[in-house]
Amino acid sequence: MGKRKGTALPAANPRRSDAMSFTPRVFSGIKPSGGLTLGNYLGAIRRWVAMQDEGMETIYCVVDLHAITVWQDPKELPHATREVAAAMIASGIDPARSILFNQCRVSEHAELGWIFNCVARVGWMNRMTQFKEKAGANAENVSLGLYAYPSLMAADILIYHATHVPVGEDQKQHVELTRDIAAKFNHDYGVEFFPMTEPVTEGPGMRVMNLRDGSKKMSKSGESDMERINMTDDADTIARKFKRARTDADALPSEPAGLAGRAEAKNLVEIYAGLSDSTPEAVLRQFGGQGWGAFKPALADLAVQKLSPISAEMSRLMADPAEIDRLLARGAERARAIAAPILARTYEIVGLVR
């Protein structure tokens, strides 16, 4: 792949002058498009909390610009944005130790997103499986933003020169695209400016499934509220949902191999393991041979123990939206201190006169 004609390159020996050592830095974000679920907590937020102690700078974002790729009620979006921030703080993300902000406060995301729109190839976007799933049969009628948002996601990551992104398997393709965009930018302009970000798929994150259909991911947009555990659910609601979760007639096996073909059973065992910081093997050593009449109340009690304090702290935080806004604004200042010089150098590399 050769350099494109007409591109302005930096001064002499740009590859050497822009070769750099990247600070270990984590970036990740959540869309404020509806309430958060147990899936968001076990699949992402809990891992982010743990990464605060792993020696890397941590940057976490409420990605409100991504939310508007589909229609959002402008009267509800501010509440949803603050609620996501409250959930992250209540779960253990410390705004003093991590950088926490909402995306639209840092315009460098959108500006680098446009540069990357001009770097990414249409063929790359056509291969993005999540767009196909979200657009379905109506691909011609969805917003251009929904089609192109993976390049903005790449900008979210690379505007901080983030070296690591914690993701589930279903998001790994987006990090691969980020690496492709970084590699093409670096190659086209003869620099080593953007890092090859690594997806972090190991650790305590997990894929939490629907309580009514174990073949589907737990989603905030599911048809029935009984399908999911919301982070705002009170203790009685959490207990009721787990006690009514779909299961089968068989007792729990003594080892994970016995869960093959039992999607709902496997999901509940894995949720117990996630909430108890354990493993499915350990859970089945404890409950193997027992029926659901014993296991589901134990799971409900554990979930209430772990989630009720988070829900209560979220309520306390949401009672003072001005304080949430203050924390997000402070986080945005810290984020911009990193992002602004990276964007400025990007413009210089591309040849844009500012």
Backbone hydrogen bonds, N-H to C=O, Kabsch-Sander energy under -0.5 kcal/mol:
donor,donor_aa,acceptor,acceptor_aa,energy
7,T,4,R,-1.3
8,A,350,V,-0.9
9,L,7,T,-0.5
17,S,13,N,-2.2
18,D,14,P,-2.5
19,A,15,R,-0.6
19,A,16,R,-0.6
20,M,192,E,-0.5
22,F,20,M,-0.6
26,V,57,E,-3.4
27,F,164,H,-1.7
28,S,59,I,-1.5
30,I,61,C,-1.9
33,S,31,K,-1.0
34,G,32,P,-0.5
38,L,229,I,-2.4
40,N,37,T,-0.5
41,Y,37,T,-1.6
42,L,38,L,-3.0
43,G,39,G,-2.2
44,A,40,N,-1.4
45,I,40,N,-2.4
46,R,41,Y,-2.8
47,R,44,A,-0.6
48,W,44,A,-2.1
49,V,45,I,-2.3
50,A,46,R,-1.8
51,M,47,R,-1.9
52,Q,48,W,-0.6
52,Q,49,V,-1.2
53,D,50,A,-1.8
54,E,51,M,-1.5
56,M,51,M,-0.6
57,E,24,P,-1.9
59,I,26,V,-2.3
60,Y,99,I,-3.3
61,C,28,S,-2.0
62,V,101,F,-2.3
63,V,30,I,-1.7
63,V,61,C,-0.8
64,D,62,V,-2.0
67,A,63,V,-1.2
68,I,64,D,-1.2
69,T,66,H,-1.7
70,V,67,A,-1.3
76,E,73,D,-1.5
77,L,73,D,-2.1
80,A,76,E,-2.3
81,T,77,L,-2.6
82,R,78,P,-2.3
83,E,79,H,-2.5
84,V,80,A,-2.0
85,A,81,T,-1.9
86,A,82,R,-2.8
87,A,83,E,-2.4
88,M,84,V,-2.2
89,I,85,A,-2.4
90,A,86,A,-3.0
91,S,87,A,-1.7
92,G,88,M,-0.6
92,G,89,I,-1.2
93,I,88,M,-2.5
94,D,92,G,-0.6
97,R,94,D,-1.1
98,S,94,D,-3.2
99,I,58,T,-2.6
100,L,98,S,-0.7
101,F,60,Y,-1.4
103,Q,62,V,-2.5
105,R,102,N,-1.8
106,V,103,Q,-2.0
107,S,105,R,-0.6
109,H,106,V,-1.8
111,E,107,S,-2.1
112,L,108,E,-2.5
113,G,109,H,-2.1
114,W,110,A,-1.6
115,I,111,E,-1.6
116,F,112,L,-2.5
117,N,113,G,-1.6
118,C,114,W,-1.2
118,C,115,I,-0.7
119,V,116,F,-0.8
120,A,116,F,-3.2
124,W,121,R,-0.7
125,M,121,R,-1.6
126,N,122,V,-2.3
127,R,123,G,-0.8
127,R,124,W,-0.8
128,M,125,M,-1.6
129,T,127,R,-0.7
132,K,128,M,-1.3
133,E,129,T,-2.1
134,K,130,Q,-2.5
135,A,131,F,-3.1
136,G,132,K,-2.1
138,N,135,A,-1.8
139,A,136,G,-0.6
141,N,138,N,-1.8
142,V,138,N,-0.6
142,V,139,A,-0.6
147,Y,143,S,-1.2
148,A,144,L,-2.5
149,Y,145,G,-1.5
151,S,148,A,-1.9
152,L,148,A,-0.8
153,M,149,Y,-2.4
154,A,150,P,-1.9
155,A,151,S,-1.7
156,D,152,L,-2.5
157,I,153,M,-1.5
158,L,154,A,-2.9
159,I,155,A,-2.3
160,Y,157,I,-1.0
161,H,158,L,-1.3
162,A,157,I,-2.0
163,T,25,R,-1.8
164,H,25,R,-2.1
165,V,198,E,-2.2
167,V,200,V,-1.7
171,Q,168,G,-1.6
172,K,168,G,-0.7
172,K,169,E,-0.7
174,H,171,Q,-1.1
175,V,171,Q,-1.0
176,E,172,K,-1.9
177,L,173,Q,-2.1
178,T,174,H,-2.1
179,R,175,V,-2.2
180,D,176,E,-2.0
181,I,177,L,-2.7
182,A,178,T,-2.5
183,A,179,R,-2.7
184,K,180,D,-2.4
185,F,181,I,-2.6
186,N,182,A,-2.7
187,H,183,A,-2.4
188,D,184,K,-3.2
189,Y,185,F,-2.2
190,G,186,N,-0.5
190,G,187,H,-0.7
191,V,186,N,-2.2
197,T,195,P,-1.3
198,E,163,T,-2.8
200,V,165,V,-2.9
201,T,199,P,-0.7
208,V,206,M,-0.8
210,N,213,D,-0.7
210,N,216,K,-3.5
211,L,227,E,-2.9
216,K,213,D,-2.0
218,M,208,V,-2.7
222,G,219,S,-1.1
227,E,224,S,-1.5
228,R,225,D,-1.1
230,N,228,R,-0.6
231,M,36,L,-2.5
233,D,230,N,-1.6
238,I,234,D,-2.5
239,A,235,A,-2.4
240,R,236,D,-2.3
241,K,237,T,-2.3
242,F,238,I,-2.0
243,K,239,A,-2.2
244,R,240,R,-1.4
245,A,242,F,-0.9
246,R,211,L,-2.2
252,L,290,Q,-2.8
258,G,255,E,-1.9
259,L,256,P,-2.4
260,A,257,A,-1.4
262,R,259,L,-2.3
266,K,262,R,-2.9
267,N,263,A,-2.2
268,L,264,E,-2.1
269,V,265,A,-2.2
270,E,266,K,-2.4
271,I,267,N,-2.4
272,Y,268,L,-2.2
273,A,269,V,-2.3
274,G,270,E,-2.6
275,L,271,I,-2.7
276,S,272,Y,-1.8
277,D,274,G,-1.0
278,S,273,A,-3.0
283,V,279,T,-2.3
284,L,280,P,-2.5
285,R,281,E,-1.7
286,Q,282,A,-1.4
287,F,283,V,-2.4
288,G,284,L,-2.3
289,G,252,L,-3.4
290,Q,287,F,-2.4
294,A,291,G,-1.2
295,F,291,G,-1.8
296,K,292,W,-2.2
298,A,294,A,-1.2
299,L,295,F,-2.6
300,A,296,K,-2.7
301,D,297,P,-2.4
302,L,298,A,-2.1
303,A,299,L,-2.7
304,V,300,A,-2.4
305,Q,301,D,-2.3
306,K,302,L,-2.2
307,L,303,A,-3.1
308,S,304,V,-2.0
311,S,307,L,-2.6
312,A,308,S,-2.6
313,E,309,P,-2.1
314,M,310,I,-2.5
315,S,311,S,-2.0
316,R,312,A,-1.9
317,L,313,E,-2.5
318,M,314,M,-2.8
319,A,315,S,-1.0
320,D,317,L,-1.9
323,E,320,D,-1.0
324,I,320,D,-1.4
325,D,321,P,-2.6
326,R,322,A,-1.9
327,L,323,E,-2.3
328,L,324,I,-2.5
329,A,325,D,-2.5
330,R,326,R,-2.3
331,G,327,L,-2.3
332,A,328,L,-2.2
333,E,329,A,-1.8
334,R,330,R,-1.8
335,A,331,G,-2.5
336,R,332,A,-2.8
337,A,333,E,-1.5
338,I,334,R,-0.8
338,I,335,A,-1.0
339,A,335,A,-2.6
340,A,336,R,-2.8
342,I,338,I,-0.9
343,L,339,A,-2.6
344,A,340,A,-2.7
345,R,341,P,-2.2
346,T,342,I,-1.9
347,Y,343,L,-2.5
348,E,344,A,-1.9
349,I,345,R,-2.5
350,V,346,T,-2.4
351,G,347,Y,-1.8
352,L,347,Y,-2.4
354,R,352,L,-0.6
